[in-house]
Amino acid sequence: MSNPWDPDTVFERVSFVRPCDYCGARFAVFVSREVGSGEEHPYECPECGKDYVVHAALEPLVNLLEPRTDGKQDRYQETLF
Ligand SMILES: [Zn+2]
């Protein structure tokens, strides 16, 4: 699988902030991307454990920025496929 973007960069660090769809927490996700490789890596919300996936070369790091806003203590439950 080829990446059409950044053909000159072999290794790129990317971070982004993601609000959790389930509990409303906000957390930063740090990933390393490598041109020409990379795969889907799972990570989870530090508050509720909801699973997400990011395209990256290495395991993503997650850093909680703001706690959950739904006022609950429960863990995300896998849905319903
Ligand atoms: Zn969450």
PDB file of the backbone (N, CA, C, O) and the ligand in Angstrom, with CONECT records:
HET     ZN  A 101       1
ATOM      1  N   MET A   1       0.843  -1.183   0.000  1.00  0.00           N
ATOM      2  CA  MET A   1       0.000   0.000   0.000  1.00  0.00           C
ATOM      3  C   MET A   1       0.885   1.242   0.000  1.00  0.00           C
ATOM      4  O   MET A   1       1.789   1.346   0.829  1.00  0.00           O
ATOM      5  N   SER A   2       0.650   2.173  -0.897  1.00  0.00           N
ATOM      6  CA  SER A   2       1.491   3.359  -0.982  1.00  0.00           C
ATOM      7  C   SER A   2       0.760   4.571  -0.421  1.00  0.00           C
ATOM      8  O   SER A   2      -0.468   4.648  -0.442  1.00  0.00           O
ATOM      9  N   ASN A   3       1.534   5.492   0.070  1.00  0.00           N
ATOM     10  CA  ASN A   3       0.987   6.740   0.566  1.00  0.00           C
ATOM     11  C   ASN A   3       1.236   7.823  -0.462  1.00  0.00           C
ATOM     12  O   ASN A   3       2.394   8.104  -0.771  1.00  0.00           O
ATOM     13  N   PRO A   4       0.235   8.422  -0.986  1.00  0.00           N
ATOM     14  CA  PRO A   4       0.435   9.456  -2.008  1.00  0.00           C
ATOM     15  C   PRO A   4       0.981  10.759  -1.455  1.00  0.00           C
ATOM     16  O   PRO A   4       1.432  11.615  -2.216  1.00  0.00           O
ATOM     17  N   TRP A   5       0.946  10.918  -0.141  1.00  0.00           N
ATOM     18  CA  TRP A   5       1.390  12.157   0.466  1.00  0.00           C
ATOM     19  C   TRP A   5       2.767  11.978   1.081  1.00  0.00           C
ATOM     20  O   TRP A   5       3.147  10.865   1.444  1.00  0.00           O
ATOM     21  N   ASP A   6       3.509  13.056   1.198  1.00  0.00           N
ATOM     22  CA  ASP A   6       4.801  13.088   1.863  1.00  0.00           C
ATOM     23  C   ASP A   6       5.775  12.022   1.369  1.00  0.00           C
ATOM     24  O   ASP A   6       6.243  11.204   2.161  1.00  0.00           O
ATOM     25  N   PRO A   7       6.080  12.017   0.107  1.00  0.00           N
ATOM     26  CA  PRO A   7       6.977  10.964  -0.383  1.00  0.00           C
ATOM     27  C   PRO A   7       8.400  11.077   0.144  1.00  0.00           C
ATOM     28  O   PRO A   7       9.149  10.101   0.105  1.00  0.00           O
ATOM     29  N   ASP A   8       8.789  12.256   0.637  1.00  0.00           N
ATOM     30  CA  ASP A   8      10.163  12.452   1.102  1.00  0.00           C
ATOM     31  C   ASP A   8      10.335  12.200   2.591  1.00  0.00           C
ATOM     32  O   ASP A   8      11.461  12.111   3.081  1.00  0.00           O
ATOM     33  N   THR A   9       9.274  12.090   3.282  1.00  0.00           N
ATOM     34  CA  THR A   9       9.365  11.885   4.721  1.00  0.00           C
ATOM     35  C   THR A   9       9.266  10.401   5.010  1.00  0.00           C
ATOM     36  O   THR A   9       8.312   9.735   4.609  1.00  0.00           O
ATOM     37  N   VAL A  10      10.256   9.899   5.705  1.00  0.00           N
ATOM     38  CA  VAL A  10      10.198   8.481   6.005  1.00  0.00           C
ATOM     39  C   VAL A  10       9.553   8.204   7.356  1.00  0.00           C
ATOM     40  O   VAL A  10       9.006   7.127   7.594  1.00  0.00           O
ATOM     41  N   PHE A  11       9.628   9.192   8.230  1.00  0.00           N
ATOM     42  CA  PHE A  11       9.093   8.947   9.552  1.00  0.00           C
ATOM     43  C   PHE A  11       8.523  10.251  10.062  1.00  0.00           C
ATOM     44  O   PHE A  11       9.210  11.272  10.084  1.00  0.00           O
ATOM     45  N   GLU A  12       7.301  10.220  10.460  1.00  0.00           N
ATOM     46  CA  GLU A  12       6.606  11.457  10.780  1.00  0.00           C
ATOM     47  C   GLU A  12       5.832  11.267  12.073  1.00  0.00           C
ATOM     48  O   GLU A  12       5.110  10.285  12.249  1.00  0.00           O
ATOM     49  N   ARG A  13       5.995  12.210  12.959  1.00  0.00           N
ATOM     50  CA  ARG A  13       5.227  12.154  14.201  1.00  0.00           C
ATOM     51  C   ARG A  13       4.006  13.053  14.070  1.00  0.00           C
ATOM     52  O   ARG A  13       4.094  14.197  13.626  1.00  0.00           O
ATOM     53  N   VAL A  14       2.906  12.520  14.456  1.00  0.00           N
ATOM     54  CA  VAL A  14       1.651  13.231  14.316  1.00  0.00           C
ATOM     55  C   VAL A  14       0.920  13.144  15.641  1.00  0.00           C
ATOM     56  O   VAL A  14       0.907  12.100  16.294  1.00  0.00           O
ATOM     57  N   SER A  15       0.317  14.249  16.025  1.00  0.00           N
ATOM     58  CA  SER A  15      -0.554  14.177  17.190  1.00  0.00           C
ATOM     59  C   SER A  15      -1.853  14.901  16.869  1.00  0.00           C
ATOM     60  O   SER A  15      -1.887  15.836  16.069  1.00  0.00           O
ATOM     61  N   PHE A  16      -2.880  14.461  17.491  1.00  0.00           N
ATOM     62  CA  PHE A  16      -4.167  15.113  17.314  1.00  0.00           C
ATOM     63  C   PHE A  16      -4.982  14.926  18.580  1.00  0.00           C
ATOM     64  O   PHE A  16      -4.721  14.030  19.383  1.00  0.00           O
ATOM     65  N   VAL A  17      -5.955  15.774  18.739  1.00  0.00           N
ATOM     66  CA  VAL A  17      -6.825  15.690  19.907  1.00  0.00           C
ATOM     67  C   VAL A  17      -8.136  15.061  19.474  1.00  0.00           C
ATOM     68  O   VAL A  17      -8.741  15.446  18.473  1.00  0.00           O
ATOM     69  N   ARG A  18      -8.548  14.097  20.250  1.00  0.00           N
ATOM     70  CA  ARG A  18      -9.782  13.425  19.900  1.00  0.00           C
ATOM     71  C   ARG A  18     -10.765  13.487  21.049  1.00  0.00           C
ATOM     72  O   ARG A  18     -10.440  13.079  22.164  1.00  0.00           O
ATOM     73  N   PRO A  19     -11.954  13.989  20.798  1.00  0.00           N
ATOM     74  CA  PRO A  19     -12.999  13.863  21.804  1.00  0.00           C
ATOM     75  C   PRO A  19     -13.619  12.478  21.704  1.00  0.00           C
ATOM     76  O   PRO A  19     -13.873  11.964  20.615  1.00  0.00           O
ATOM     77  N   CYS A  20     -13.854  11.895  22.858  1.00  0.00           N
ATOM     78  CA  CYS A  20     -14.448  10.559  22.849  1.00  0.00           C
ATOM     79  C   CYS A  20     -15.921  10.652  22.471  1.00  0.00           C
ATOM     80  O   CYS A  20     -16.676  11.444  23.036  1.00  0.00           O
ATOM     81  N   ASP A  21     -16.307   9.841  21.519  1.00  0.00           N
ATOM     82  CA  ASP A  21     -17.706   9.836  21.081  1.00  0.00           C
ATOM     83  C   ASP A  21     -18.644   9.355  22.183  1.00  0.00           C
ATOM     84  O   ASP A  21     -19.824   9.706  22.216  1.00  0.00           O
ATOM     85  N   TYR A  22     -18.101   8.558  23.067  1.00  0.00           N
ATOM     86  CA  TYR A  22     -18.976   7.920  24.052  1.00  0.00           C
ATOM     87  C   TYR A  22     -19.118   8.747  25.324  1.00  0.00           C
ATOM     88  O   TYR A  22     -20.233   9.006  25.776  1.00  0.00           O
ATOM     89  N   CYS A  23     -17.974   9.169  25.913  1.00  0.00           N
ATOM     90  CA  CYS A  23     -18.055   9.776  27.240  1.00  0.00           C
ATOM     91  C   CYS A  23     -17.739  11.269  27.246  1.00  0.00           C
ATOM     92  O   CYS A  23     -17.954  11.932  28.261  1.00  0.00           O
ATOM     93  N   GLY A  24     -17.239  11.811  26.145  1.00  0.00           N
ATOM     94  CA  GLY A  24     -16.960  13.234  26.070  1.00  0.00           C
ATOM     95  C   GLY A  24     -15.589  13.643  26.565  1.00  0.00           C
ATOM     96  O   GLY A  24     -15.266  14.831  26.541  1.00  0.00           O
ATOM     97  N   ALA A  25     -14.768  12.699  27.016  1.00  0.00           N
ATOM     98  CA  ALA A  25     -13.396  13.034  27.398  1.00  0.00           C
ATOM     99  C   ALA A  25     -12.627  13.503  26.164  1.00  0.00           C
ATOM    100  O   ALA A  25     -12.957  13.154  25.031  1.00  0.00           O
ATOM    101  N   ARG A  26     -11.596  14.301  26.419  1.00  0.00           N
ATOM    102  CA  ARG A  26     -10.716  14.716  25.317  1.00  0.00           C
ATOM    103  C   ARG A  26      -9.324  14.201  25.610  1.00  0.00           C
ATOM    104  O   ARG A  26      -8.828  14.330  26.729  1.00  0.00           O
ATOM    105  N   PHE A  27      -8.706  13.629  24.625  1.00  0.00           N
ATOM    106  CA  PHE A  27      -7.359  13.106  24.833  1.00  0.00           C
ATOM    107  C   PHE A  27      -6.523  13.306  23.584  1.00  0.00           C
ATOM    108  O   PHE A  27      -7.026  13.326  22.461  1.00  0.00           O
ATOM    109  N   ALA A  28      -5.231  13.453  23.820  1.00  0.00           N
ATOM    110  CA  ALA A  28      -4.288  13.621  22.719  1.00  0.00           C
ATOM    111  C   ALA A  28      -3.754  12.252  22.323  1.00  0.00           C
ATOM    112  O   ALA A  28      -3.463  11.413  23.176  1.00  0.00           O
ATOM    113  N   VAL A  29      -3.633  12.044  21.041  1.00  0.00           N
ATOM    114  CA  VAL A  29      -3.112  10.790  20.505  1.00  0.00           C
ATOM    115  C   VAL A  29      -1.839  11.114  19.733  1.00  0.00           C
ATOM    116  O   VAL A  29      -1.845  11.962  18.841  1.00  0.00           O
ATOM    117  N   PHE A  30      -0.760  10.441  20.078  1.00  0.00           N
ATOM    118  CA  PHE A  30       0.534  10.634  19.416  1.00  0.00           C
ATOM    119  C   PHE A  30       0.857   9.385  18.620  1.00  0.00           C
ATOM    120  O   PHE A  30       0.885   8.280  19.161  1.00  0.00           O
ATOM    121  N   VAL A  31       1.098   9.566  17.348  1.00  0.00           N
ATOM    122  CA  VAL A  31       1.424   8.417  16.515  1.00  0.00           C
ATOM    123  C   VAL A  31       2.648   8.729  15.661  1.00  0.00           C
ATOM    124  O   VAL A  31       2.954   9.890  15.386  1.00  0.00           O
ATOM    125  N   SER A  32       3.324   7.696  15.258  1.00  0.00           N
ATOM    126  CA  SER A  32       4.415   7.809  14.297  1.00  0.00           C
ATOM    127  C   SER A  32       3.974   7.141  13.014  1.00  0.00           C
ATOM    128  O   SER A  32       3.456   6.024  13.017  1.00  0.00           O
ATOM    129  N   ARG A  33       4.185   7.835  11.938  1.00  0.00           N
ATOM    130  CA  ARG A  33       3.820   7.286  10.641  1.00  0.00           C
ATOM    131  C   ARG A  33       5.069   7.095   9.807  1.00  0.00           C
ATOM    132  O   ARG A  33       5.996   7.904   9.848  1.00  0.00           O
ATOM    133  N   GLU A  34       5.076   6.048   9.075  1.00  0.00           N
ATOM    134  CA  GLU A  34       6.217   5.725   8.256  1.00  0.00           C
ATOM    135  C   GLU A  34       5.726   5.525   6.834  1.00  0.00           C
ATOM    136  O   GLU A  34       4.805   4.750   6.573  1.00  0.00           O
ATOM    137  N   VAL A  35       6.358   6.237   5.934  1.00  0.00           N
ATOM    138  CA  VAL A  35       5.922   6.124   4.540  1.00  0.00           C
ATOM    139  C   VAL A  35       6.240   4.729   4.024  1.00  0.00           C
ATOM    140  O   VAL A  35       7.325   4.196   4.258  1.00  0.00           O
ATOM    141  N   GLY A  36       5.319   4.175   3.350  1.00  0.00           N
ATOM    142  CA  GLY A  36       5.529   2.858   2.755  1.00  0.00           C
ATOM    143  C   GLY A  36       5.137   1.717   3.661  1.00  0.00           C
ATOM    144  O   GLY A  36       5.074   0.565   3.230  1.00  0.00           O
ATOM    145  N   SER A  37       4.872   2.030   4.920  1.00  0.00           N
ATOM    146  CA  SER A  37       4.393   0.975   5.793  1.00  0.00           C
ATOM    147  C   SER A  37       3.352   1.569   6.720  1.00  0.00           C
ATOM    148  O   SER A  37       2.840   2.662   6.479  1.00  0.00           O
ATOM    149  N   GLY A  38       3.059   0.875   7.731  1.00  0.00           N
ATOM    150  CA  GLY A  38       2.045   1.362   8.642  1.00  0.00           C
ATOM    151  C   GLY A  38       0.821   0.489   8.543  1.00  0.00           C
ATOM    152  O   GLY A  38       0.526  -0.102   7.504  1.00  0.00           O
ATOM    153  N   GLU A  39       0.139   0.426   9.624  1.00  0.00           N
ATOM    154  CA  GLU A  39      -1.022  -0.428   9.678  1.00  0.00           C
ATOM    155  C   GLU A  39      -1.992   0.149  10.691  1.00  0.00           C
ATOM    156  O   GLU A  39      -1.706   1.153  11.342  1.00  0.00           O
ATOM    157  N   GLU A  40      -3.104  -0.475  10.813  1.00  0.00           N
ATOM    158  CA  GLU A  40      -4.108  -0.009  11.750  1.00  0.00           C
ATOM    159  C   GLU A  40      -3.717  -0.452  13.157  1.00  0.00           C
ATOM    160  O   GLU A  40      -3.506  -1.636  13.417  1.00  0.00           O
ATOM    161  N   HIS A  41      -3.625   0.521  14.051  1.00  0.00           N
ATOM    162  CA  HIS A  41      -3.341   0.199  15.445  1.00  0.00           C
ATOM    163  C   HIS A  41      -4.511   0.627  16.314  1.00  0.00           C
ATOM    164  O   HIS A  41      -5.067   1.711  16.135  1.00  0.00           O
ATOM    165  N   PRO A  42      -4.872  -0.214  17.236  1.00  0.00           N
ATOM    166  CA  PRO A  42      -5.963   0.154  18.132  1.00  0.00           C
ATOM    167  C   PRO A  42      -5.465   1.015  19.284  1.00  0.00           C
ATOM    168  O   PRO A  42      -4.323   0.870  19.722  1.00  0.00           O
ATOM    169  N   TYR A  43      -6.301   1.893  19.767  1.00  0.00           N
ATOM    170  CA  TYR A  43      -6.061   2.598  21.016  1.00  0.00           C
ATOM    171  C   TYR A  43      -7.406   2.794  21.663  1.00  0.00           C
ATOM    172  O   TYR A  43      -8.444   2.606  21.028  1.00  0.00           O
ATOM    173  N   GLU A  44      -7.393   3.167  22.906  1.00  0.00           N
ATOM    174  CA  GLU A  44      -8.689   3.295  23.561  1.00  0.00           C
ATOM    175  C   GLU A  44      -8.776   4.548  24.407  1.00  0.00           C
ATOM    176  O   GLU A  44      -7.765   5.075  24.871  1.00  0.00           O
ATOM    177  N   CYS A  45      -9.971   5.008  24.597  1.00  0.00           N
ATOM    178  CA  CYS A  45     -10.223   6.155  25.451  1.00  0.00           C
ATOM    179  C   CYS A  45      -9.746   5.842  26.867  1.00  0.00           C
ATOM    180  O   CYS A  45     -10.133   4.816  27.427  1.00  0.00           O
ATOM    181  N   PRO A  46      -8.907   6.708  27.465  1.00  0.00           N
ATOM    182  CA  PRO A  46      -8.415   6.434  28.813  1.00  0.00           C
ATOM    183  C   PRO A  46      -9.499   6.483  29.878  1.00  0.00           C
ATOM    184  O   PRO A  46      -9.304   5.960  30.975  1.00  0.00           O
ATOM    185  N   GLU A  47     -10.605   7.080  29.589  1.00  0.00           N
ATOM    186  CA  GLU A  47     -11.671   7.186  30.580  1.00  0.00           C
ATOM    187  C   GLU A  47     -12.656   6.024  30.512  1.00  0.00           C
ATOM    188  O   GLU A  47     -12.970   5.416  31.535  1.00  0.00           O
ATOM    189  N   CYS A  48     -13.129   5.724  29.351  1.00  0.00           N
ATOM    190  CA  CYS A  48     -14.171   4.698  29.263  1.00  0.00           C
ATOM    191  C   CYS A  48     -13.720   3.440  28.530  1.00  0.00           C
ATOM    192  O   CYS A  48     -14.403   2.418  28.579  1.00  0.00           O
ATOM    193  N   GLY A  49     -12.592   3.503  27.859  1.00  0.00           N
ATOM    194  CA  GLY A  49     -12.097   2.305  27.196  1.00  0.00           C
ATOM    195  C   GLY A  49     -12.655   2.067  25.812  1.00  0.00           C
ATOM    196  O   GLY A  49     -12.437   1.002  25.235  1.00  0.00           O
ATOM    197  N   LYS A  50     -13.366   3.030  25.267  1.00  0.00           N
ATOM    198  CA  LYS A  50     -13.895   2.841  23.924  1.00  0.00           C
ATOM    199  C   LYS A  50     -12.752   2.685  22.932  1.00  0.00           C
ATOM    200  O   LYS A  50     -11.760   3.412  22.989  1.00  0.00           O
ATOM    201  N   ASP A  51     -12.900   1.755  22.045  1.00  0.00           N
ATOM    202  CA  ASP A  51     -11.844   1.439  21.090  1.00  0.00           C
ATOM    203  C   ASP A  51     -11.875   2.357  19.880  1.00  0.00           C
ATOM    204  O   ASP A  51     -12.928   2.664  19.320  1.00  0.00           O
ATOM    205  N   TYR A  52     -10.672   2.782  19.500  1.00  0.00           N
ATOM    206  CA  TYR A  52     -10.512   3.512  18.246  1.00  0.00           C
ATOM    207  C   TYR A  52      -9.363   2.877  17.487  1.00  0.00           C
ATOM    208  O   TYR A  52      -8.634   2.036  18.011  1.00  0.00           O
ATOM    209  N   VAL A  53      -9.219   3.297  16.248  1.00  0.00           N
ATOM    210  CA  VAL A  53      -8.155   2.757  15.416  1.00  0.00           C
ATOM    211  C   VAL A  53      -7.493   3.913  14.694  1.00  0.00           C
ATOM    212  O   VAL A  53      -8.167   4.839  14.244  1.00  0.00           O
ATOM    213  N   VAL A  54      -6.166   3.862  14.581  1.00  0.00           N
ATOM    214  CA  VAL A  54      -5.444   4.887  13.844  1.00  0.00           C
ATOM    215  C   VAL A  54      -4.437   4.196  12.924  1.00  0.00           C
ATOM    216  O   VAL A  54      -3.922   3.120  13.230  1.00  0.00           O
ATOM    217  N   HIS A  55      -4.177   4.835  11.809  1.00  0.00           N
ATOM    218  CA  HIS A  55      -3.184   4.321  10.879  1.00  0.00           C
ATOM    219  C   HIS A  55      -1.822   4.834  11.323  1.00  0.00           C
ATOM    220  O   HIS A  55      -1.595   6.044  11.320  1.00  0.00           O
ATOM    221  N   ALA A  56      -0.917   3.951  11.704  1.00  0.00           N
ATOM    222  CA  ALA A  56       0.360   4.362  12.272  1.00  0.00           C
ATOM    223  C   ALA A  56       1.377   3.257  12.116  1.00  0.00           C
ATOM    224  O   ALA A  56       1.049   2.108  11.820  1.00  0.00           O
ATOM    225  N   ALA A  57       2.643   3.646  12.329  1.00  0.00           N
ATOM    226  CA  ALA A  57       3.726   2.672  12.237  1.00  0.00           C
ATOM    227  C   ALA A  57       3.972   1.972  13.568  1.00  0.00           C
ATOM    228  O   ALA A  57       4.437   0.833  13.605  1.00  0.00           O
ATOM    229  N   LEU A  58       3.656   2.663  14.659  1.00  0.00           N
ATOM    230  CA  LEU A  58       3.921   2.129  15.992  1.00  0.00           C
ATOM    231  C   LEU A  58       2.665   2.258  16.841  1.00  0.00           C
ATOM    232  O   LEU A  58       1.672   2.865  16.440  1.00  0.00           O
ATOM    233  N   GLU A  59       2.742   1.675  18.008  1.00  0.00           N
ATOM    234  CA  GLU A  59       1.621   1.796  18.927  1.00  0.00           C
ATOM    235  C   GLU A  59       1.379   3.258  19.270  1.00  0.00           C
ATOM    236  O   GLU A  59       2.327   3.964  19.615  1.00  0.00           O
ATOM    237  N   PRO A  60       0.167   3.726  19.188  1.00  0.00           N
ATOM    238  CA  PRO A  60      -0.112   5.112  19.571  1.00  0.00           C
ATOM    239  C   PRO A  60       0.001   5.327  21.083  1.00  0.00           C
ATOM    240  O   PRO A  60      -0.229   4.415  21.878  1.00  0.00           O
ATOM    241  N   LEU A  61       0.355   6.535  21.449  1.00  0.00           N
ATOM    242  CA  LEU A  61       0.344   6.939  22.858  1.00  0.00           C
ATOM    243  C   LEU A  61      -0.860   7.842  23.079  1.00  0.00           C
ATOM    244  O   LEU A  61      -1.195   8.672  22.234  1.00  0.00           O
ATOM    245  N   VAL A  62      -1.497   7.672  24.215  1.00  0.00           N
ATOM    246  CA  VAL A  62      -2.701   8.437  24.509  1.00  0.00           C
ATOM    247  C   VAL A  62      -2.488   9.198  25.811  1.00  0.00           C
ATOM    248  O   VAL A  62      -2.029   8.636  26.806  1.00  0.00           O
ATOM    249  N   ASN A  63      -2.825  10.467  25.791  1.00  0.00           N
ATOM    250  CA  ASN A  63      -2.654  11.317  26.961  1.00  0.00           C
ATOM    251  C   ASN A  63      -3.963  12.050  27.233  1.00  0.00           C
ATOM    252  O   ASN A  63      -4.424  12.845  26.414  1.00  0.00           O
ATOM    253  N   LEU A  64      -4.544  11.778  28.371  1.00  0.00           N
ATOM    254  CA  LEU A  64      -5.829  12.392  28.707  1.00  0.00           C
ATOM    255  C   LEU A  64      -5.672  13.892  28.942  1.00  0.00           C
ATOM    256  O   LEU A  64      -4.795  14.316  29.694  1.00  0.00           O
ATOM    257  N   LEU A  65      -6.512  14.684  28.306  1.00  0.00           N
ATOM    258  CA  LEU A  65      -6.475  16.136  28.472  1.00  0.00           C
ATOM    259  C   LEU A  65      -7.593  16.634  29.371  1.00  0.00           C
ATOM    260  O   LEU A  65      -7.364  17.450  30.263  1.00  0.00           O
ATOM    261  N   GLU A  66      -8.787  16.145  29.137  1.00  0.00           N
ATOM    262  CA  GLU A  66      -9.932  16.566  29.934  1.00  0.00           C
ATOM    263  C   GLU A  66     -10.752  15.333  30.265  1.00  0.00           C
ATOM    264  O   GLU A  66     -10.960  14.477  29.406  1.00  0.00           O
ATOM    265  N   PRO A  67     -11.220  15.234  31.500  1.00  0.00           N
ATOM    266  CA  PRO A  67     -11.983  14.055  31.885  1.00  0.00           C
ATOM    267  C   PRO A  67     -13.336  13.986  31.183  1.00  0.00           C
ATOM    268  O   PRO A  67     -13.791  14.940  30.553  1.00  0.00           O
ATOM    269  N   ARG A  68     -13.929  12.868  31.313  1.00  0.00           N
ATOM    270  CA  ARG A  68     -15.228  12.623  30.683  1.00  0.00           C
ATOM    271  C   ARG A  68     -16.275  13.594  31.182  1.00  0.00           C
ATOM    272  O   ARG A  68     -16.188  14.114  32.294  1.00  0.00           O
ATOM    273  N   THR A  69     -17.250  13.825  30.354  1.00  0.00           N
ATOM    274  CA  THR A  69     -18.253  14.833  30.664  1.00  0.00           C
ATOM    275  C   THR A  69     -19.647  14.246  30.845  1.00  0.00           C
ATOM    276  O   THR A  69     -20.605  14.984  31.072  1.00  0.00           O
ATOM    277  N   ASP A  70     -19.766  12.942  30.747  1.00  0.00           N
ATOM    278  CA  ASP A  70     -21.109  12.356  30.831  1.00  0.00           C
ATOM    279  C   ASP A  70     -21.527  12.057  32.261  1.00  0.00           C
ATOM    280  O   ASP A  70     -22.670  11.665  32.498  1.00  0.00           O
ATOM    281  N   GLY A  71     -20.608  12.237  33.234  1.00  0.00           N
ATOM    282  CA  GLY A  71     -20.949  12.056  34.629  1.00  0.00           C
ATOM    283  C   GLY A  71     -21.135  10.619  35.064  1.00  0.00           C
ATOM    284  O   GLY A  71     -21.628  10.359  36.162  1.00  0.00           O
ATOM    285  N   LYS A  72     -20.748   9.687  34.221  1.00  0.00           N
ATOM    286  CA  LYS A  72     -20.919   8.268  34.548  1.00  0.00           C
ATOM    287  C   LYS A  72     -19.583   7.645  34.911  1.00  0.00           C
ATOM    288  O   LYS A  72     -18.525   8.259  34.769  1.00  0.00           O
ATOM    289  N   GLN A  73     -19.660   6.409  35.383  1.00  0.00           N
ATOM    290  CA  GLN A  73     -18.446   5.674  35.733  1.00  0.00           C
ATOM    291  C   GLN A  73     -18.292   4.426  34.881  1.00  0.00           C
ATOM    292  O   GLN A  73     -17.343   3.662  35.059  1.00  0.00           O
ATOM    293  N   ASP A  74     -19.195   4.221  33.983  1.00  0.00           N
ATOM    294  CA  ASP A  74     -19.205   2.938  33.294  1.00  0.00           C
ATOM    295  C   ASP A  74     -18.136   2.887  32.203  1.00  0.00           C
ATOM    296  O   ASP A  74     -17.538   3.896  31.828  1.00  0.00           O
ATOM    297  N   ARG A  75     -17.932   1.697  31.726  1.00  0.00           N
ATOM    298  CA  ARG A  75     -17.023   1.489  30.619  1.00  0.00           C
ATOM    299  C   ARG A  75     -17.838   1.323  29.348  1.00  0.00           C
ATOM    300  O   ARG A  75     -18.966   0.829  29.347  1.00  0.00           O
ATOM    301  N   TYR A  76     -17.224   1.750  28.295  1.00  0.00           N
ATOM    302  CA  TYR A  76     -17.886   1.601  27.009  1.00  0.00           C
ATOM    303  C   TYR A  76     -18.131   0.122  26.727  1.00  0.00           C
ATOM    304  O   TYR A  76     -17.268  -0.724  26.957  1.00  0.00           O
ATOM    305  N   GLN A  77     -19.318  -0.163  26.230  1.00  0.00           N
ATOM    306  CA  GLN A  77     -19.649  -1.553  25.886  1.00  0.00           C
ATOM    307  C   GLN A  77     -19.616  -1.697  24.372  1.00  0.00           C
ATOM    308  O   GLN A  77     -20.125  -0.863  23.623  1.00  0.00           O
ATOM    309  N   GLU A  78     -19.009  -2.765  23.969  1.00  0.00           N
ATOM    310  CA  GLU A  78     -18.971  -3.031  22.530  1.00  0.00           C
ATOM    311  C   GLU A  78     -20.382  -3.063  21.980  1.00  0.00           C
ATOM    312  O   GLU A  78     -21.293  -3.641  22.572  1.00  0.00           O
ATOM    313  N   THR A  79     -20.535  -2.433  20.843  1.00  0.00           N
ATOM    314  CA  THR A  79     -21.847  -2.447  20.223  1.00  0.00           C
ATOM    315  C   THR A  79     -21.892  -3.614  19.278  1.00  0.00           C
ATOM    316  O   THR A  79     -20.894  -4.029  18.689  1.00  0.00           O
ATOM    317  N   LEU A  80     -22.848  -4.019  19.185  1.00  0.00           N
ATOM    318  CA  LEU A  80     -24.017  -4.427  18.506  1.00  0.00           C
ATOM    319  C   LEU A  80     -23.773  -4.545  17.010  1.00  0.00           C
ATOM    320  O   LEU A  80     -24.263  -3.751  16.206  1.00  0.00           O
ATOM    321  N   PHE A  81     -23.039  -5.512  16.688  1.00  0.00           N
ATOM    322  CA  PHE A  81     -22.919  -5.775  15.256  1.00  0.00           C
ATOM    323  C   PHE A  81     -23.760  -6.990  14.891  1.00  0.00           C
ATOM    324  O   PHE A  81     -23.800  -7.386  13.726  1.00  0.00           O
TER     325      PHE A  81
HETATM  326 ZN    ZN A 101     -14.443   7.717  26.432  1.00  0.00          ZN2+
END
